[in-house]
Amino acid sequence: MAHKILVIDDDNALREMVGIVLESEGFDVSYHDAGSGALEAFKTSAPDLVLLDVMLPGKDGIEVCQEIRAIAGTPIIMLTAKTESEDVVRGLEAGADDYVVKPFDPGVLTARIRARLRPLGSGSEDTVTIGPLTLDVVGHEVRRGSEKLSLTPLEFNLLLTLALKPKQVFTREMLLETVWGYHYKADTRLVNVHVQRLRSKIEDDADNPKIV
């Protein structure tokens, strides 16, 4: 069954180009052209991944990202212009998993999408323990005792990667390759912001982390 992609962008030409590229790759694509109504479009289409422009009429992409993230862990890739680089961190902090700078290579965009849609590798263990946390690798759930913690798929994968090798020191570049699928130099802010987000969810005190 084809993965469903929701493209939220007010640029008609870009939506058309992205649609042609993704449909040729076998994706099922739907569209929305503004920040207002974007959450409703998300609920209606129930996509497997969202491509979300930063600059939108009605509401900006940052606010839309926060709204989606409040109800779902669906992968979100922000689309941003080079002149909006300061918005990258805001988008990641709002819950985006990755970002692509416009104008972009269609092949790069497709690769980023496929990386976010890849099934999480379960390895040979069904459960993994790190500190007070138990990771259900098959169910993709994290619990602290009886409490279930709400992590996005990417945050789960990041935590699992660290938990499987508790004594290894990971560089940002290693995590970019292992978790995000980057095989070349990339923006290490992705790692910084996601580690901070992960700590805010799993640590008793994010400023004094004991787990990650």
Order of alpha helices (4+ residues) and beta strands (2+ residues): beta-alpha-beta-alpha-beta-alpha-beta-alpha-beta-alpha-beta-beta-beta-beta-alpha-alpha-alpha
